[in-house]
Amino acid sequence: MTDLELEERVQQAVDNFMAGYGCCQSVVAAFADLYGLDDTLAKKIAAGFGGGVGRMRMMCGAVSGIVMLVGLDCGQTAGDDRDGKSACYKVVQELLDKSKEVNGSLICAEILGIKGYEKAACNYQASARTKEYYKSRPCAAKVESAARIFADYLRNKV
């Protein structure tokens, strides 16, 4: 893929988020076609990871998107393929280390400045996407960061 094509996918991830999709959905859908997934199926598979997994403010949805994409890219295909599983885990750890370095945390609550995830627990109602929502949340930037980290992985993959 060219640098321009990868940058278009990063922008698509941000556009997905700004259209109302969750962080994970936005990142996964931007690259899903590379792995034979259509846009709708990719967004459905990733839907439950929003809000730090089910709005519990645990692992950031954008980061979860990286994990899902790495699995699609290099996950093992045979149950007893320990080497394949280990290789996938290595890539996940490397990319998540980059994300933590860039964003300070992998945890949604910490990224949002919420002390613990208790405030979100038992509150499964998705936030309304208003101008105030977008002004008060760093999520679009985290989606862009995650998509860029995965794009860089693809760019540098041997």
ABEGO torsion letter per residue (X at the ends): XBAAAAAAAAAAAAAAAAAGBBAAAAAAAAAAAAAGBBAAAAAAAAAAABGGEGGAGBBBAAAAAAAAAAAAAABBABAABAAAAAAAAAAAAAAAAAAAAAAGBABAAAAAGBBEAAAABGBABBBBBBAAAAAABAAAAAAAAAAAAAAAAAAABX
